[in-house]
Amino acid sequence: MSHSPLVYLVDDDDAVRDALALLLRSVGLRSESHGDPQAFLSALSPQSIGCVVLDIRMPGIGGLDVLARLAEISDLPVVMLTGHANVDLCRRAFKGGAMEFLQKPVDDDVFLEAVQAAVRSHVAGRERQALSQAAAERLARLSGREREVLVRIVQGMSNKEIAREFDLSPRTVETYRAHVFDKLEADSLAQLIRQYASLLDPSSP
């Protein structure tokens, strides 16, 4: 599947990349190997889902510089690898946004656990993002009055209370309420509140 998670292996050591790719295949994870970090950065799509396994010591551009560039163009989580670990490198990696910092030779189980956690985190984040975007698009379908009614529903007001505030009949409010649920594709009040409370401006009148 083209949109299944992909683990990008960025390391100038061919043998390391091959070994890690084999290990990832053993648990069903796809990988893509890059010996040239510049080429990797140039080819990376912002839509990519998965994580990056990044070596710190590479000729040309170092891993920490790649990490900084990645933060500007992608939200992919990064697992750093190094054969020369020290406290300063570790601190700088985490400060730069790395999710994990592992020392070579890395234990197979530790490596797989770190990568799988990074991938799960990224997939979950992208799913939340997609849900929020879809919810925002549905919210835009509402008329001004329907949005005002939605705000009151989320605030816990009854139909009668909403009717009094807007000087409407309860039956008219029921119609607005039905339109809100229909346009937002919500099956229950709980779903409505869960998906839309955070998208509504709390200062709405």
Protein Blocks (a to p, Z undefined) as FASTA:
>chain_A
ZZbccdddddfblklmmmmmmmmmmnopacdddfblklmmmmpcfkbgcdddddfbdghi
afklmmmmmmmmoccdcddddfbdcfklmmmmmmnopabdcdddddfklmmmmmmmmmmm
mmmmmmmmmmmmmmmmmmmmpcfklmmmmmmmmnopafklmmmmnopafklmmmmmmmmm
mmnopabfklmmmmmmmmpcfkbZZ
